[in-house]
Amino acid sequence: LGWLRTAVCEEPKPTLSKLAPLLLQPASKCAEEATPSLREAALAFMVAFAIQFGNRAVLAKFTTKMDDTRQKRLDEMLSEAQAVLSGGGGGAGAGAGGGGGGGGGGGA
C-alpha cells in the first residue's frame, strides 16, 4: 500500500478516475482489517488518492460500509492532509500509515 500511495501521487486525475474502483474497493476492505498497521496504511492510501484526485467525494462510494470509528479516523487524516497542503501545519498523524510524508512541519 505504501508503494501505491506513492504511485497514485504521480497520476493525473483522468487516470485516477479509471483506477478508483480498482484501487479504492480493496483499500476500503483493508481499512476494516484488525491489524493496525494495515488499517492505517489503507487509510493513508485513501487519503493520498482523494488529495491527488482533488475531491474527497471520490471516497464516498467506498466508505459507506466503514464503521464510525474508521470513518472518523479517515476524516481526521483528510483534514490533516488538507491543512498541510494549504500551509496550516497539521498534526502528527498527517504522515501516518507508512512513512513517506514530507519534512515534518516546524510549526508554531
Protein Blocks (a to p, Z undefined) as FASTA:
>chain_A
ZZmmmmmmmpcfklmmmmmmmmmmmmmmmmmpmblklmmmmmmmmmmmmmmnopaklmmm
mmmmpcfklmmmmmmmmmmmmmmmnonnpafklmgoiejiiehnopZZ
